[in-house]
Amino acid sequence: MRLTLSIVLLLAQTACADPRGGQAPPPEPLPDRAEGPPSGPSKSGGKAKVKSGGKAEIAPDASAMRYGMAFNNTNGLARTSDGALHFVYADGRNLLYERRPKGGEATLQTLATNAPRLMGVASDGGTGLVVVWSAGAPPTLYAAMSEDAGARWTAPEAISTGPGEGPTVMAWRARDGLQAAAAWSTPLRDGDQRKASVWATLLKGGEWSAPVEVSSGDDRSVWVALGGDSDDLYAVWRAAPLTDETWTLTMSKLGRGDRWSAPRSLGIEGHDPSLCIDDRGGLHLGYHHELKAYRTASTDGGETWSTPVELGQGLFVRAQCGPKGEVVFDYVRFLRPGRFTDDSIKTVELVISTDYGRSYKTIDPTGGRAGQTRPVTLLNPDGTVELRSLDMSGDEPKLEGVKVTPR
């Protein structure tokens, strides 16, 4: 196996803490194996005027307490039809947006200053972009959009009417322009016997719809992911009744009249799912369970699923599908036994198929280095993979970027 790895980004230093708190499984030893909201936010549903985003390059605040980055439930990287690469993350105080035009130098600007925690960006395949993030206490969901490949952005707009966390977003191009879906869950602390629900809203004509509750029943639904395309859009999340500690992956589909179907258990125990759909309609699902990463697939719209295959010992699997049969999973892999909170035992791994998931090969894009964590990836139309992650191997973390070309 040959790889072409080119370092494309090396930014800033900060001290780092996990923005997801206790969302991973409880700590346990691994078996031996080598290896404050913006002032005056726009009303929900209101149409915001486009405001110019400045071009000045700025560096992340060196005094910030942590980086905030997207996890597998959404993504921090997107590409528009002009070839520009778009990256969103946080320095602990600000929502930062980097735009790297094709063949040009990157510029960095601030989209919001309300101490965002989790965020994601989605492209409609044309020049439309949507960014969502959570901020405040209790957390609220916010969004901003651009119709001109990131040159100008709307002002931040609150899109949740109640507390919301762990946002995910998808976008697509319709006859009447940019459309998107955003989903999130009400906050839930591990061990807290309290109901949490999955919520979603749709962007059409520049306006977000009123949030609707996707999950139902007296359960603990949390960390939702969106997957599919504009024709077949799915929400998948982990859920458990208040009286049960078994977390089962659950799915709902957006149907006619913008209505979500009744939630249906997939019969799979797992956490933090990620879903994509290939150009033949096949669904590919990644998740983790008991500190192991898994993949599974469905060819009948999620009615039945293949026997789960273990990718390795690790957490936070993300699934992405390409236009020519590519399927890519990335996850945080453990190099040796230890506790899941110990970044020094972590690396980033890619598992790639070019034949709709019939066969896979494994790639370590970091060269086997320990201390690599929080991958944010983008599968490009040409089959290459953009990667952003945190290098925690030094005295202070570094935000690092790699482009991987499988051979």
The 8 nearest C-alpha neighbors of each residue, nearest first, counted from 0:
[[1, 406, 2, 405, 362, 360, 361, 3],
 [0, 2, 406, 405, 3, 404, 362, 4],
 [3, 1, 405, 404, 406, 4, 0, 403],
 [2, 4, 404, 403, 5, 1, 405, 402],
 [5, 3, 403, 402, 2, 401, 6, 404],
 [6, 4, 402, 401, 7, 3, 403, 400],
 [5, 7, 401, 400, 8, 4, 402, 399],
 [6, 8, 400, 401, 5, 402, 9, 399],
 [9, 7, 400, 399, 6, 10, 401, 398],
 [10, 8, 399, 398, 400, 397, 7, 11],
 [11, 9, 398, 397, 8, 399, 12, 58],
 [12, 10, 397, 59, 398, 13, 58, 9],
 [11, 13, 397, 396, 395, 61, 10, 14],
 [14, 12, 61, 65, 396, 63, 395, 15],
 [15, 13, 65, 64, 395, 396, 16, 12],
 [14, 16, 65, 64, 66, 13, 17, 396],
 [17, 15, 65, 18, 14, 64, 66, 20],
 [16, 18, 19, 20, 15, 65, 67, 66],
 [19, 17, 20, 116, 16, 67, 117, 65],
 [20, 18, 17, 22, 21, 117, 23, 116],
 [19, 21, 18, 17, 22, 23, 188, 16],
 [22, 20, 23, 189, 19, 188, 24, 25],
 [21, 23, 20, 19, 24, 189, 188, 271],
 [22, 24, 21, 25, 314, 270, 339, 20],
 [25, 23, 26, 289, 22, 290, 21, 288],
 [26, 24, 27, 23, 21, 339, 22, 289],
 [27, 25, 338, 339, 24, 28, 340, 23],
 [26, 28, 338, 25, 29, 339, 337, 24],
 [29, 27, 337, 338, 336, 30, 26, 339],
 [28, 30, 336, 337, 31, 27, 338, 335],
 [29, 31, 336, 32, 28, 335, 337, 312],
 [32, 30, 336, 29, 335, 33, 34, 28],
 [33, 31, 34, 335, 30, 336, 334, 29],
 [34, 32, 335, 334, 31, 336, 333, 30],
 [33, 334, 32, 335, 333, 332, 367, 312],
 [36, 135, 113, 134, 114, 37, 136, 112],
 [35, 37, 113, 135, 134, 38, 40, 139],
 [38, 36, 113, 40, 39, 35, 112, 111],
 [37, 39, 40, 36, 35, 113, 41, 112],
 [38, 40, 37, 41, 36, 42, 156, 155],
 [41, 39, 156, 38, 37, 157, 42, 155],
 [42, 40, 156, 157, 43, 39, 45, 155],
 [41, 43, 45, 44, 40, 157, 156, 158],
 [44, 42, 158, 157, 45, 41, 156, 207],
 [43, 45, 207, 206, 208, 42, 46, 209],
 [44, 46, 42, 43, 206, 47, 41, 207],
 [47, 45, 206, 205, 48, 44, 207, 41],
 [48, 46, 153, 45, 49, 154, 41, 156],
 [49, 47, 153, 50, 46, 154, 152, 205],
 [48, 50, 153, 152, 151, 47, 51, 154],
 [51, 49, 153, 152, 151, 48, 52, 154],
 [50, 52, 151, 152, 53, 49, 150, 153],
 [53, 51, 151, 152, 50, 150, 54, 108],
 [54, 52, 55, 51, 108, 109, 151, 150],
 [53, 55, 56, 106, 108, 52, 107, 150],
 [56, 54, 53, 57, 108, 107, 106, 52],
 [55, 57, 107, 106, 108, 54, 58, 105],
 [58, 56, 107, 55, 108, 59, 106, 109],
 [57, 59, 60, 56, 11, 107, 10, 61],
 [60, 58, 90, 61, 11, 57, 63, 95],
 [59, 61, 62, 63, 90, 58, 13, 92],
 [62, 60, 63, 13, 59, 12, 11, 58],
 [61, 63, 60, 64, 13, 14, 59, 91],
 [64, 62, 91, 60, 61, 65, 90, 13],
 [63, 65, 14, 91, 15, 13, 62, 66],
 [66, 64, 15, 91, 14, 16, 63, 13],
 [65, 67, 90, 89, 91, 15, 68, 13],
 [66, 68, 89, 116, 88, 117, 90, 65],
 [69, 67, 88, 117, 66, 118, 89, 70],
 [70, 68, 118, 75, 74, 117, 119, 73],
 [69, 71, 72, 73, 74, 68, 375, 373],
 [70, 72, 317, 73, 315, 316, 273, 74],
 [71, 73, 224, 70, 273, 167, 223, 272],
 [74, 72, 167, 71, 119, 70, 69, 168],
 [75, 73, 119, 69, 76, 120, 375, 70],
 [74, 76, 119, 87, 69, 120, 86, 375],
 [77, 75, 86, 85, 74, 377, 120, 376],
 [78, 76, 85, 121, 122, 84, 120, 377],
 [77, 79, 84, 83, 85, 122, 82, 80],
 [78, 80, 126, 81, 125, 82, 83, 124],
 [79, 81, 125, 82, 124, 126, 78, 83],
 [82, 80, 79, 83, 126, 101, 148, 125],
 [81, 83, 101, 80, 79, 78, 100, 84],
 [84, 82, 100, 101, 99, 81, 79, 78],
 [83, 85, 78, 99, 98, 77, 100, 82],
 [86, 84, 98, 77, 76, 97, 78, 99],
 [87, 85, 76, 97, 75, 96, 98, 77],
 [88, 86, 96, 75, 95, 97, 119, 120],
 [87, 89, 68, 95, 67, 94, 75, 118],
 [90, 88, 67, 94, 66, 93, 95, 91],
 [91, 89, 66, 92, 59, 93, 63, 65],
 [90, 92, 63, 65, 89, 64, 66, 114],
 [93, 91, 114, 90, 112, 113, 115, 63],
 [94, 92, 112, 114, 89, 111, 90, 95],
 [93, 95, 89, 111, 110, 109, 88, 115],
 [96, 94, 109, 88, 89, 87, 108, 93],
 [95, 97, 87, 108, 107, 86, 109, 110],
 [96, 98, 107, 86, 106, 85, 87, 105],
 [99, 97, 85, 106, 105, 84, 100, 107],
 [98, 100, 105, 84, 83, 104, 103, 85],
 [101, 99, 83, 103, 102, 84, 98, 82],
 [100, 102, 83, 82, 103, 99, 81, 84],
 [101, 103, 100, 104, 99, 83, 82, 105],
 [104, 102, 100, 101, 99, 105, 83, 106],
 [105, 103, 99, 106, 100, 102, 101, 98],
 [104, 106, 99, 98, 97, 103, 107, 100],
 [107, 105, 56, 98, 97, 54, 99, 104],
 [108, 106, 97, 56, 96, 57, 98, 105],
 [109, 107, 96, 95, 56, 53, 110, 57],
 [108, 110, 95, 111, 94, 96, 93, 107],
 [109, 111, 94, 95, 108, 96, 112, 93],
 [112, 110, 94, 93, 109, 113, 155, 37],
 [111, 113, 93, 114, 92, 94, 37, 110],
 [112, 114, 36, 35, 37, 115, 111, 134],
 [115, 113, 92, 93, 91, 112, 134, 35],
 [116, 114, 134, 133, 113, 94, 117, 132],
 [115, 117, 67, 133, 134, 18, 114, 118],
 [118, 116, 132, 69, 133, 68, 67, 165],
 [119, 117, 132, 69, 131, 68, 166, 133],
 [118, 120, 75, 74, 131, 73, 130, 69],
 [119, 121, 130, 75, 129, 74, 76, 77],
 [120, 122, 129, 169, 170, 128, 77, 168],
 [123, 121, 128, 124, 170, 77, 127, 79],
 [171, 122, 124, 170, 172, 127, 125, 128],
 [125, 123, 122, 79, 80, 171, 126, 172],
 [124, 126, 80, 123, 79, 127, 172, 122],
 [125, 127, 148, 147, 79, 146, 80, 128],
 [126, 128, 146, 123, 145, 125, 122, 148],
 [129, 127, 122, 145, 144, 121, 123, 146],
 [128, 130, 144, 121, 120, 143, 145, 122],
 [129, 131, 120, 143, 142, 119, 144, 121],
 [132, 130, 142, 119, 141, 118, 120, 166],
 [131, 133, 118, 141, 117, 140, 166, 115],
 [134, 132, 140, 139, 115, 117, 164, 138],
 [135, 133, 115, 138, 139, 114, 116, 36],
 [134, 136, 35, 138, 36, 137, 139, 113],
 [137, 135, 138, 35, 134, 139, 36, 162],
 [136, 138, 135, 162, 139, 163, 134, 186],
 [139, 137, 135, 136, 134, 162, 163, 133],
 [138, 140, 163, 162, 133, 134, 135, 159],
 [141, 139, 133, 159, 158, 132, 163, 157],
 [142, 140, 157, 156, 132, 158, 131, 155],
 [141, 143, 131, 156, 130, 155, 157, 132],
 [142, 144, 155, 153, 130, 129, 154, 152],
 [145, 143, 129, 152, 153, 128, 130, 146],
 [144, 146, 152, 128, 149, 127, 147, 151],
 [145, 147, 127, 126, 148, 128, 144, 149],
 [146, 148, 126, 149, 145, 150, 127, 151],
 [149, 147, 126, 127, 150, 146, 79, 145],
 [148, 150, 151, 145, 147, 152, 128, 98],
 [151, 149, 147, 148, 52, 152, 51, 145],
 [152, 150, 51, 52, 149, 50, 145, 49],
 [153, 151, 145, 50, 144, 49, 52, 51],
 [152, 154, 49, 143, 50, 144, 48, 47],
 [153, 155, 143, 156, 47, 152, 50, 49],
 [156, 154, 143, 142, 141, 153, 40, 157],
 [155, 157, 41, 141, 142, 40, 158, 154],
 [156, 158, 141, 43, 140, 159, 40, 41],
 [157, 159, 43, 141, 140, 156, 160, 142],
 [160, 158, 140, 161, 157, 139, 210, 163],
 [159, 161, 158, 162, 210, 43, 157, 139],
 [162, 160, 159, 163, 139, 185, 138, 140],
 [163, 161, 139, 138, 185, 137, 186, 159],
 [162, 164, 185, 139, 184, 138, 140, 186],
 [165, 163, 184, 186, 183, 166, 133, 185],
 [164, 166, 183, 222, 117, 184, 167, 133],
 [167, 165, 183, 182, 164, 132, 118, 131],
 [166, 168, 73, 182, 181, 72, 224, 183],
 [169, 167, 181, 180, 121, 73, 182, 119],
 [168, 170, 180, 121, 179, 181, 225, 171],
 [171, 169, 179, 123, 121, 122, 178, 180],
 [123, 170, 172, 178, 179, 177, 229, 124],
 [171, 173, 177, 123, 176, 178, 124, 125],
 [174, 172, 176, 175, 177, 171, 178, 229],
 [175, 173, 176, 172, 177, 178, 171, 204],
 [174, 176, 173, 204, 177, 172, 203, 178],
 [177, 175, 173, 174, 172, 178, 204, 203],
 [176, 178, 172, 127, 173, 171, 123, 179],
 [179, 177, 203, 202, 171, 170, 172, 176],
 [180, 178, 170, 202, 169, 201, 171, 181],
 [179, 181, 201, 169, 168, 200, 202, 170],
 [180, 182, 168, 200, 199, 167, 201, 169],
 [183, 181, 199, 167, 198, 166, 168, 200],
 [184, 182, 166, 198, 165, 197, 164, 223],
 [185, 183, 197, 221, 196, 163, 164, 198],
 [184, 186, 163, 195, 196, 162, 164, 187],
 [187, 185, 164, 163, 184, 195, 162, 188],
 [186, 188, 195, 189, 185, 191, 221, 193],
 [189, 187, 191, 190, 186, 21, 22, 20],
 [190, 188, 191, 21, 187, 22, 192, 20],
 [189, 191, 192, 188, 187, 193, 21, 244],
 [190, 192, 188, 189, 193, 187, 194, 241],
 [193, 191, 241, 190, 194, 219, 189, 242],
 [192, 194, 191, 195, 219, 187, 241, 218],
 [193, 195, 219, 218, 217, 196, 192, 241],
 [194, 196, 219, 185, 220, 187, 193, 221],
 [195, 197, 220, 184, 185, 214, 198, 194],
 [196, 198, 184, 214, 213, 183, 212, 220],
 [197, 199, 212, 213, 183, 182, 211, 184],
 [200, 198, 182, 210, 211, 181, 183, 212],
 [199, 201, 210, 208, 181, 180, 209, 207],
 [200, 202, 180, 208, 207, 179, 203, 181],
 [203, 201, 207, 179, 178, 206, 180, 205],
 [204, 202, 178, 205, 206, 201, 207, 177],
 [203, 205, 206, 202, 175, 176, 177, 178],
 [204, 206, 203, 46, 202, 207, 177, 47],
 [207, 205, 44, 46, 202, 203, 204, 45],
 [206, 208, 202, 44, 201, 200, 203, 209],
 [209, 207, 201, 200, 44, 210, 202, 206],
 [208, 210, 200, 211, 207, 44, 43, 158],
 [211, 209, 200, 199, 208, 198, 159, 212],
 [212, 210, 198, 199, 213, 209, 200, 197],
 [211, 213, 198, 214, 197, 199, 210, 196],
 [214, 212, 197, 198, 211, 259, 215, 199],
 [215, 213, 197, 196, 212, 262, 216, 220],
 [214, 216, 213, 217, 262, 196, 212, 218],
 [217, 215, 218, 214, 240, 196, 194, 219],
 [216, 218, 240, 194, 241, 215, 219, 195],
 [219, 217, 240, 241, 239, 194, 216, 220],
 [220, 218, 195, 194, 239, 238, 240, 241],
 [221, 219, 238, 195, 196, 237, 218, 197],
 [220, 222, 184, 237, 223, 236, 219, 238],
 [223, 221, 236, 165, 271, 184, 224, 237],
 [222, 224, 236, 235, 183, 221, 72, 234],
 [225, 223, 72, 235, 234, 273, 167, 236],
 [226, 224, 234, 233, 167, 235, 274, 168],
 [227, 225, 274, 275, 233, 232, 234, 224],
 [226, 228, 232, 276, 275, 231, 233, 225],
 [227, 229, 231, 232, 230, 226, 276, 171],
 [228, 230, 231, 232, 171, 227, 170, 172],
 [231, 229, 228, 232, 227, 253, 254, 233],
 [232, 230, 228, 227, 229, 233, 253, 252],
 [231, 233, 227, 228, 253, 252, 226, 229],
 [234, 232, 252, 226, 225, 251, 227, 253],
 [233, 235, 225, 251, 250, 224, 252, 226],
 [236, 234, 250, 224, 249, 223, 233, 251],
 [235, 237, 223, 249, 248, 222, 224, 221],
 [238, 236, 248, 247, 270, 246, 221, 220],
 [239, 237, 220, 219, 246, 247, 248, 218],
 [238, 240, 246, 219, 218, 245, 243, 247],
 [241, 239, 218, 243, 242, 219, 217, 238],
 [240, 242, 218, 243, 192, 219, 239, 217],
 [241, 243, 240, 244, 239, 218, 192, 245],
 [244, 242, 240, 245, 241, 239, 246, 218],
 [243, 245, 246, 239, 242, 240, 241, 247],
 [246, 244, 243, 239, 247, 268, 240, 238],
 [245, 247, 239, 238, 268, 237, 269, 244],
 [248, 246, 268, 238, 237, 267, 269, 249],
 [247, 249, 237, 236, 267, 265, 269, 264],
 [248, 250, 264, 236, 263, 235, 265, 237],
 [251, 249, 235, 263, 262, 234, 264, 236],
 [250, 252, 262, 234, 260, 233, 259, 261],
 [253, 251, 233, 260, 259, 232, 254, 234],
 [252, 254, 259, 232, 258, 257, 233, 260],
 [255, 253, 258, 257, 259, 252, 256, 260],
 [256, 254, 257, 258, 253, 259, 260, 252],
 [255, 257, 258, 254, 253, 259, 260, 201],
 [258, 256, 255, 254, 253, 259, 201, 200],
 [257, 259, 254, 256, 253, 255, 260, 252],
 [258, 260, 253, 252, 254, 251, 213, 261],
 [261, 259, 251, 252, 262, 253, 258, 254],
 [260, 262, 251, 263, 259, 214, 213, 215],
 [263, 261, 251, 250, 214, 260, 249, 264],
 [264, 262, 250, 249, 261, 265, 251, 260],
 [263, 265, 249, 266, 248, 250, 247, 262],
 [266, 264, 267, 249, 248, 263, 250, 247],
 [265, 267, 264, 247, 268, 248, 249, 263],
 [268, 266, 265, 247, 248, 269, 264, 249],
 [267, 269, 247, 246, 248, 266, 288, 245],
 [270, 268, 288, 287, 247, 248, 246, 286],
 [269, 271, 287, 237, 286, 272, 288, 246],
 [270, 272, 286, 222, 315, 287, 237, 72],
 [273, 271, 286, 285, 270, 236, 224, 274],
 [272, 274, 317, 285, 318, 284, 224, 72],
 [275, 273, 284, 226, 318, 283, 285, 225],
 [274, 276, 226, 227, 319, 283, 320, 318],
 [277, 275, 282, 227, 281, 280, 320, 283],
 [278, 276, 320, 281, 280, 279, 321, 324],
 [277, 279, 280, 322, 276, 324, 323, 281],
 [280, 278, 277, 281, 276, 324, 355, 298],
 [279, 281, 277, 278, 276, 282, 298, 300],
 [280, 282, 298, 277, 276, 279, 297, 283],
 [281, 283, 276, 297, 296, 275, 298, 280],
 [284, 282, 296, 275, 274, 295, 276, 297],
 [285, 283, 274, 295, 294, 273, 296, 318],
 [284, 286, 294, 273, 316, 272, 293, 318],
 [285, 287, 272, 316, 293, 271, 270, 292],
 [288, 286, 292, 291, 270, 314, 269, 293],
 [287, 289, 269, 291, 290, 270, 292, 268],
 [290, 288, 291, 24, 287, 269, 292, 25],
 [289, 291, 313, 288, 312, 314, 287, 292],
 [290, 292, 312, 313, 288, 287, 289, 311],
 [293, 291, 287, 310, 313, 311, 309, 314],
 [294, 292, 309, 310, 308, 286, 285, 287],
 [295, 293, 285, 308, 307, 284, 286, 309],
 [294, 296, 307, 284, 305, 283, 308, 306],
 [297, 295, 283, 305, 282, 304, 284, 298],
 [298, 296, 304, 282, 301, 299, 281, 303],
 [297, 299, 281, 300, 282, 296, 280, 301],
 [300, 298, 301, 297, 302, 303, 281, 282],
 [301, 299, 302, 298, 297, 282, 281, 280],
 [300, 302, 297, 303, 299, 304, 282, 298],
 [301, 303, 299, 300, 304, 297, 265, 298],
 [302, 304, 301, 297, 299, 305, 298, 265],
 [305, 303, 297, 296, 295, 306, 301, 302],
 [304, 306, 296, 295, 307, 297, 303, 308],
 [305, 307, 295, 308, 304, 296, 294, 303],
 [308, 306, 295, 294, 305, 293, 309, 296],
 [309, 307, 294, 293, 310, 295, 306, 292],
 [308, 310, 293, 311, 292, 307, 294, 291],
 [311, 309, 293, 292, 308, 294, 312, 291],
 [312, 310, 292, 309, 291, 313, 332, 293],
 [311, 313, 291, 333, 332, 290, 292, 310],
 [312, 314, 332, 291, 331, 292, 333, 290],
 [313, 315, 331, 287, 292, 330, 316, 290],
 [316, 314, 330, 71, 331, 271, 287, 317],
 [315, 317, 330, 286, 285, 329, 71, 314],
 [316, 318, 71, 273, 329, 328, 285, 330],
 [319, 317, 328, 273, 274, 285, 327, 275],
 [320, 318, 327, 275, 326, 328, 378, 317],
 [319, 321, 326, 277, 325, 275, 276, 327],
 [320, 322, 325, 323, 324, 326, 380, 277],
 [321, 323, 278, 324, 380, 325, 277, 320],
 [324, 322, 325, 321, 278, 353, 354, 355],
 [323, 325, 355, 354, 353, 322, 321, 326],
 [326, 324, 353, 321, 352, 320, 323, 355],
 [325, 327, 320, 352, 319, 351, 356, 355],
 [328, 326, 351, 319, 350, 318, 352, 320],
 [327, 329, 318, 350, 317, 349, 316, 319],
 [330, 328, 349, 317, 316, 348, 350, 327],
 [329, 331, 316, 315, 348, 347, 314, 332],
 [330, 332, 347, 314, 313, 346, 372, 315],
 [333, 331, 313, 346, 345, 312, 347, 330],
 [332, 334, 345, 313, 344, 335, 312, 346],
 [335, 333, 34, 344, 345, 33, 332, 346],
 [334, 336, 333, 34, 33, 32, 344, 337],
 [337, 335, 29, 31, 28, 30, 32, 334],
 [338, 336, 28, 29, 335, 339, 341, 344],
 [337, 339, 340, 341, 26, 28, 27, 336],
 [338, 340, 341, 26, 337, 27, 342, 290],
 [339, 341, 338, 342, 26, 337, 17, 23],
 [342, 340, 343, 339, 338, 344, 337, 345],
 [343, 341, 370, 345, 344, 340, 391, 372],
 [342, 344, 370, 341, 345, 369, 392, 391],
 [345, 343, 334, 342, 333, 369, 335, 370],
 [346, 344, 333, 370, 342, 369, 332, 371],
 [345, 347, 371, 332, 369, 331, 372, 370],
 [348, 346, 331, 332, 330, 371, 372, 363],
 [347, 349, 363, 329, 330, 362, 332, 331],
 [350, 348, 329, 362, 328, 361, 351, 363],
 [349, 351, 361, 328, 360, 327, 362, 329],
 [350, 352, 327, 359, 360, 326, 349, 361],
 [353, 351, 359, 326, 356, 325, 354, 358],
 [352, 354, 325, 324, 355, 326, 351, 356],
 [355, 353, 324, 356, 352, 357, 325, 358],
 [356, 354, 324, 357, 325, 353, 326, 352],
 [355, 357, 352, 358, 354, 326, 359, 353],
 [356, 358, 354, 355, 359, 352, 353, 326],
 [359, 357, 356, 352, 354, 360, 353, 355],
 [360, 358, 352, 351, 350, 356, 361, 357],
 [359, 361, 351, 350, 352, 362, 358, 349],
 [360, 362, 350, 349, 351, 359, 363, 348],
 [363, 361, 349, 364, 348, 350, 360, 351],
 [362, 364, 348, 365, 366, 349, 367, 347],
 [365, 363, 366, 362, 348, 403, 347, 349],
 [366, 364, 367, 363, 368, 347, 346, 371],
 [367, 365, 368, 364, 363, 369, 362, 346],
 [366, 368, 365, 363, 369, 346, 364, 347],
 [369, 367, 366, 365, 346, 370, 371, 392],
 [368, 370, 346, 345, 371, 343, 344, 367],
 [369, 371, 343, 392, 391, 345, 342, 390],
 [372, 370, 346, 390, 345, 369, 389, 391],
 [371, 373, 389, 346, 374, 388, 331, 345],
 [374, 372, 388, 389, 375, 331, 70, 371],
 [375, 373, 388, 387, 372, 376, 347, 386],
 [374, 376, 387, 386, 75, 388, 74, 373],
 [377, 375, 386, 385, 374, 387, 76, 384],
 [376, 378, 385, 384, 76, 379, 386, 77],
 [377, 379, 384, 383, 382, 385, 319, 321],
 [378, 380, 383, 382, 381, 384, 377, 385],
 [381, 379, 382, 321, 322, 378, 383, 323],
 [382, 380, 379, 383, 378, 321, 384, 322],
 [383, 381, 379, 380, 378, 384, 325, 321],
 [382, 384, 404, 379, 403, 381, 378, 385],
 [383, 385, 378, 403, 377, 402, 379, 386],
 [386, 384, 402, 377, 376, 401, 403, 378],
 [387, 385, 376, 401, 400, 375, 402, 384],
 [386, 388, 400, 375, 399, 374, 376, 401],
 [389, 387, 374, 373, 399, 372, 398, 375],
 [388, 390, 398, 372, 397, 371, 399, 391],
 [389, 391, 371, 397, 396, 392, 370, 398],
 [392, 390, 396, 370, 393, 371, 389, 342],
 [391, 393, 370, 390, 343, 369, 394, 396],
 [394, 392, 395, 391, 396, 390, 397, 370],
 [393, 395, 396, 392, 391, 14, 12, 397],
 [394, 396, 393, 12, 13, 14, 397, 391],
 [397, 395, 391, 390, 12, 13, 389, 393],
 [398, 396, 390, 12, 389, 399, 11, 10],
 [397, 399, 389, 10, 9, 388, 390, 11],
 [400, 398, 9, 388, 8, 387, 389, 397],
 [399, 401, 387, 8, 7, 386, 6, 9],
 [402, 400, 6, 386, 5, 7, 385, 4],
 [401, 403, 385, 5, 4, 384, 386, 404],
 [402, 404, 384, 4, 383, 3, 405, 401],
 [403, 405, 383, 3, 2, 406, 384, 402],
 [404, 406, 2, 403, 1, 383, 3, 382],
 [405, 1, 2, 404, 0, 3, 403, 383]]
